[in-house]
Each structure stands twice: as structure tokens, then as C-alpha cells.
Amino acid sequence: MMHDADGVHDEALRQVARRLGAAAADRLDVERTAQAVVARLRAGDAPARSPIRWMQPGWLRVAAGVVLIIGAGLLVYRRLHLPPETGVVPQVAVAPPGEFLDFTSGQLQDVLNGLDSTVEMTPTVHAGEAGVEDLSEPQLQSLLKAMED
Amino acid sequence: MPPAEPALAPAGDAQLIAAWQTGDERAAAELVRRHARAVARFLSGAGAPEADLDDLVQETFIRAFRAVATFRSQCQFRTWLLTIGGNALKDLGRRLARRRVVPLDERLESKDGDPHERTVAGETEERLRRGLTRLPRMQREVFLLRAQQGLEYGEIAAALDTTPGAARVHYHHAVKRLKEWLQ
């Protein structure tokens, strides 16, 4: 009995508490739960490793270091083993970026003029744009002469 | 019929825990078999909806096995599991509260199960269940560990990181309030 003249006994309350959840617990399929827990534990290990591990700062540093070493190696190889490019573009002495700060305005002007002349001396002619009408008179004459030969 | 896994020799929880720490999945499964019903009873008494009970029991064991290195035998393994279950239930309550479908206490009250069974189980049991959901968490867990699981105050205190005296006070407050609601 739960009630008497003094109300609810502690012991009676405990008896009800002991029954609490018993039916739900009996309905639990313990074996299925055990297998599900083991399966989840097993599956939980795999994803924790693969993608996240590569995102660790240590691995990123290693990857960046490898890229830098390969890049530097390629540059050194090209400098040592490939012939320097020969072109008609005149070389313009360009100081390292920091040194521009020490230039006077006249020196800066000279550098800019040098860059302008570089651009002017390397006209770009696209395919299909050049025609006979673009040739000067001496060039036309030499062309005709060559055709006669 | 599939061949059964080789059975484990009868072992204590400590041995099974040690075996699991070396990767023995059979030991983990055996620990689940031993304690799953007690965890389910505790969670159900604490207000877990029956529809979520299986998931909560699984979640309790998953958390326990992943954190088993922190288990220092300060209390029994089962008692430790029950406190982990309490945390899992609290997290479920937070998730349900964020959805704001219905108030948390109502969601945590189990309304599942066969109505006939619930009638048989008795109105008092149902009222006790409802009363427990209205208690502060510490009082609810101390009451369940003491009254439902039959633990001593020292064991309860160790599991809930409090003192036996404080656990006793929580229990008596819980009983007093539950009596008021049940009368």
C-alpha cells in the first residue's frame, strides 16, 4: 500500500521506484543493442583517421615544405641546365623591390623610360592582322625582287 | 544458424574493461549484455522517451567505452555507466528543447508503451515518473540511484562527484517533494 495515515512511506516509494522502467527495460533487445554498440565502436574508428588527420597542422607543414623544396629544386635545375633565353628584348636593369625606395625621382624616371622603350621595341603582331599594305616602300621592293627571283 | 562467437570465460567487469582496452570487442559486448537493462531502467525512470531508449542506451555505452581510460574505479562500473546515461539524457533534452516542439519536461516524460500495460503498472508509478521529471537533475539522479538501483550514499557520492552527506540531503529533498506530489 502506498498510503496510510502518515502519507507515503519511503519504503513504499522505493518499491514503486524499483518497478519504474522495468517494463521498458524488459522490452530492450539486449543482444541487438550489444551488437549495435560494437558495430558503432568499430565504425567510429575509421572516419576519425582518414580525412581529419591530413588536416592536422603538422601534416600541412610537411606538405608545404615538400612543395617548397620541389619548387626550389626546379628553379635551380632550370638555371643550371637550360640555356639562357635569347631575345631581342633589351634587358632593363631592375633593382630589387626594396631598392626603389632609395631611388631619386630622376632615377625612377629612367627606369620607367626603360620599361616604355622595352614595350615599344616589341610590337605584337597577331596572325592575320599583317598585310602587304603594312609594309614600307623598301620592304615592298625587296619583297617583289625576291618574288621575281 | 551462424556459428556463435567463442564465449568469454566468466570475468569481472574490471577484467572485461581491461580486455576491451586491448581491443577485445567481445568484452565490450559482454559489458553491454550485463548492464544494458539497468541502464535502460535508470534512463526510463529519469524520463527518457521509450522511442529513444535504445539509442540512449547505445550512446551511453559508446561514450563509456571511448572514455574508459578515465574510469578509475572510484565507483562500480555500472554506477559510472548510469551517470554517463544521465549526461546522455541531458544532452537529448537539450536537443529536444532546441527544436522547441513542446516543453522539455513533457518531451522527457515517457508517453510510449502499451496503454494497457501502463494501466496495469499503476497510476502511482506514472505519477512518480511525472514527479521525477519535475525534480532538479541532482535530486532525480540521487533518488533513482538510491531507490531504484539500491546504491549506498558513498557509492552515489563517488559517482556524482559529491559527498555522501550531500547525497543524503538530495535524496531526502527528493522524497519529500515526491511524497507531496503523490499524495
Chai-1 contact restraints between the chains, C-beta under 6 A:
chainA,res_idxA,chainB,res_idxB,connection_type,confidence,min_distance_angstrom,max_distance_angstrom,comment,restraint_id
A,M2,B,T124,contact,1.0,0.0,6.0,A-B,restraint_1
A,G7,B,K179,contact,1.0,0.0,6.0,A-B,restraint_2
A,G7,B,Q183,contact,1.0,0.0,6.0,A-B,restraint_3
A,V8,B,K179,contact,1.0,0.0,6.0,A-B,restraint_4
A,V8,B,L182,contact,1.0,0.0,6.0,A-B,restraint_5
A,D10,B,V175,contact,1.0,0.0,6.0,A-B,restraint_6
A,R14,B,A147,contact,1.0,0.0,6.0,A-B,restraint_7
A,V16,B,T124,contact,1.0,0.0,6.0,A-B,restraint_8
A,V16,B,E125,contact,1.0,0.0,6.0,A-B,restraint_9
A,V16,B,L128,contact,1.0,0.0,6.0,A-B,restraint_10
A,A17,B,A147,contact,1.0,0.0,6.0,A-B,restraint_11
A,A17,B,Q148,contact,1.0,0.0,6.0,A-B,restraint_12
A,R18,B,Q148,contact,1.0,0.0,6.0,A-B,restraint_13
A,R19,B,E125,contact,1.0,0.0,6.0,A-B,restraint_14
A,L20,B,G45,contact,1.0,0.0,6.0,A-B,restraint_15
A,L20,B,Q148,contact,1.0,0.0,6.0,A-B,restraint_16
A,G21,B,R41,contact,1.0,0.0,6.0,A-B,restraint_17
A,G21,B,S44,contact,1.0,0.0,6.0,A-B,restraint_18
A,G21,B,G45,contact,1.0,0.0,6.0,A-B,restraint_19
A,A23,B,E117,contact,1.0,0.0,6.0,A-B,restraint_20
A,A24,B,S44,contact,1.0,0.0,6.0,A-B,restraint_21
A,A24,B,E50,contact,1.0,0.0,6.0,A-B,restraint_22
A,A24,B,L53,contact,1.0,0.0,6.0,A-B,restraint_23
A,A25,B,R37,contact,1.0,0.0,6.0,A-B,restraint_24
A,A25,B,A40,contact,1.0,0.0,6.0,A-B,restraint_25
A,A25,B,R41,contact,1.0,0.0,6.0,A-B,restraint_26
A,L28,B,A40,contact,1.0,0.0,6.0,A-B,restraint_27
A,V30,B,R33,contact,1.0,0.0,6.0,A-B,restraint_28
A,V30,B,A36,contact,1.0,0.0,6.0,A-B,restraint_29
A,T33,B,V32,contact,1.0,0.0,6.0,A-B,restraint_30
A,T33,B,A36,contact,1.0,0.0,6.0,A-B,restraint_31
A,T33,B,V57,contact,1.0,0.0,6.0,A-B,restraint_32
A,A34,B,A29,contact,1.0,0.0,6.0,A-B,restraint_33
A,A34,B,V32,contact,1.0,0.0,6.0,A-B,restraint_34
A,A34,B,R33,contact,1.0,0.0,6.0,A-B,restraint_35
A,A36,B,Q58,contact,1.0,0.0,6.0,A-B,restraint_36
A,V37,B,V32,contact,1.0,0.0,6.0,A-B,restraint_37
A,V37,B,Q58,contact,1.0,0.0,6.0,A-B,restraint_38
A,V37,B,F61,contact,1.0,0.0,6.0,A-B,restraint_39
A,V38,B,E25,contact,1.0,0.0,6.0,A-B,restraint_40
A,V38,B,A28,contact,1.0,0.0,6.0,A-B,restraint_41
A,V38,B,A29,contact,1.0,0.0,6.0,A-B,restraint_42
A,R40,B,I62,contact,1.0,0.0,6.0,A-B,restraint_43
A,L41,B,F65,contact,1.0,0.0,6.0,A-B,restraint_44
